[in-house]
Amino acid sequence: MNLMIQADPPPLYEANDRVARISGTRIPLERVIRAFLAGSTPEQIALDYDVLPLEDVYAVVNYYLHHRSEVDAYLAEVEADAARTRDEIERQHDLNGIRERLFARRSTKAD
């Protein structure tokens, strides 16, 4: 038997913006993991993100299942960063009534 047994590294890289992405794409790790946690199969995820080869989706899910605590901590950090960014934007800009202001601006331009 000449079966070469080896562990391949997960198809992930850390981009310049410190976001973990799937190799060869700009798709962040959290998209694949959140889809998986929401009940999507690897096949469905590969269909939803047509740039992702099915074997890479399986490899990323496998990595998550073997490193759950580290990936969950990373996902929590990503979520916290997103919340801080949202808070910063809301502090810098008055978002109260924005929908009404946009509709009012649209109707003024239409007149």
C-alpha positions, 0 to 999 in steps of 0.5 A, spaced: 500 500 500 503 506 497 498 511 500 501 517 502 498 520 509 499 527 510 495 533 513 494 539 508 494 546 511 487 549 511 486 553 505 486 560 509 490 566 509 490 573 513 489 579 508 492 585 509 486 588 513 487 582 518 481 578 515 482 571 515 480 569 507 479 563 503 485 562 499 485 564 492 478 568 494 476 575 498 471 571 501 472 571 509 472 565 513 466 568 517 462 567 511 463 560 510 463 558 518 456 562 519 453 559 513 455 552 515 453 554 522 446 556 519 445 549 517 448 550 510 451 544 507 458 544 504 455 543 497 450 549 498 456 553 500 460 552 494 454 553 490 452 560 493 460 562 492 461 559 486 469 561 486 470 556 492 471 549 490 468 544 494 474 541 497 476 548 500 469 548 503 470 542 506 477 543 508 475 550 512 469 546 515 474 541 517 479 546 520 473 549 524 471 543 527 478 541 529 479 548 532 472 551 534 474 555 540 480 559 536 475 560 530 469 562 535 474 567 538 476 570 532 468 570 530 467 574 536 473 579 535 470 580 528 463 581 530 466 586 536 470 590 530 464 590 526 460 593 532 465 598 534 465 600 526 457 601 526 458 605 533 463 610 530 459 611 524 453 612 528 457 617 532 459 621 526 453 621 522 446 623 524 442 616 522 436 618 525 430 619 520 435 618 514 430 614 511 425 619 511 430 624 509 432 620 503 425 619 501 424 627 501 430 628 497 428 623 492 421 627 491 424 634 491 429 631 485 423 628 482 419 635 482 
